Each structure stands twice: as C-alpha cells, then as structure tokens.
C-alpha cells in the first residue's frame, strides 16, 4: 500500500509527544491489531494514557499468546477495531509519535485507520531504535529490552502495548540525555 500522506521520520527530541505501541496477531497481509496503547507526554512527563484490546476476526495463535499473554478469552468481548482506532486517532491528535521500531506501528496504524475508518495518520514520528543505534553503537543489539536493560529500566510486563509504551518512554528520555551530553 502506498502511504503518500504518512508523516516524516524525525531525529529530534520534542518535549510534547505521544508514545505508541501495538500488539498484533502475527505478521503479513492478514495481520490484525489486537491491542493499541499510547502515552500522551507533555514536557517529557506522562499526562494521559490510552489502552484497548481489539477483537480480532480470527483466533490468536499460540506464539502470540505466549509472547504477549493476550488470549482469545481476553479479546472475546473487546471492542471492534473501527471504534478503538477512532478513539486512538482522537487521543493522538496531531502529536509527534514516539516508538521503538515505530515504522511497523505507524505503517500498521496508517493502513488500518485508512481501511476501517477512512482516516489518514499523517503524524511525524521519532524512532527510539534509530536513536539507540546512534547513541549506543557498540550495544550487541538495539531491541527495546536491550536498550532498557542498558539503562537499568525494568522490563517486567513487556510485550503488552501499554507497558512497552512506558518502557519506550523511559528509553527515549535516557537516549535524549545520552545524545545531548555528547553534543
């Protein structure tokens, strides 16, 4: 899918932003979002949060359940994708989006918002993966858990969207300090 209205990737440290993370039921063309979360931050402080499970059209595979802890039972009464995406879109507004490997999340959200709601996600975004590669070039990998471990950030509860937003936000602030002290 062409994403001609997709926002721009920024290498910056805006003080006001929304951290975003999603969990999906797999990869590929038929992948669905099963959880979406966001932390609205003002002056680098969490001001509000959004989190919702989403009822998928197909059962969640064992690998995803094992990774995230999200089960079919948990999503059986969850809201439908269209209503959750509308709430998410309204919550994020025109904020810059922050996320780890955020292109995946932004692309998935762009596609699903267009498909289900006819809305365009055109927010610019900052990828903490990109920041981590610049700030910590000798780290053996730049996964969110590895960056968090480097900074002593607790990763318990990872692979749930809201917790990953919290971890990502802590990493973002640590990476900001790391890169700004080296300027």
C-alpha positions, 0 to 999 in steps of 0.5 A: 500500500502506498502511504503518500500522506504518512508523516516524516521520520524525525531525529529530534527530541520534542518535549510534547509527544505521544508514545505508541505501541501495538500488539498484533496477531502475527505478521503479513497481509492478514495481520490484525491489531489486537491491542493499541496503547499510547502515552500522551507526554507533555514536557517529557512527563506522562499526562494521559494514557490510552489502552484497548484490546481489539477483537480480532476476526480470527483466533490468536495463535499460540506464539502470540499468546505466549509472547504477549499473554493476550488470549482469545478469552481476553479479546472475546468481548473487546471492542471492534477495531473501527471504534478503538482506532477512532478513539486512538486517532482522537487521543493522538491528535496531531502529536509527534509519535514516539516508538521503538521500531515505530515504522511497523506501528505507524505503517500498521496504524496508517493502513488500518485507520485508512481501511476501517475508518477512512482516516489518514495518520499523517503524524511525524514520528521519532524512532527510539531504535534509530536513536539507540543505534546512534547513541549506543553503537557498540550495544550487541543489539538495539531491541527495546529490552536491550536498550532498557536493560542498558539503562537499568529500566525494568522490563517486567510486563513487556510485550503488552502495548501499554507497558512497552509504551512506558518502557519506550518512554523511559528509553527515549528520555535516557537516549535524549540525555545520552545524545545531548551530553555528547553534543 
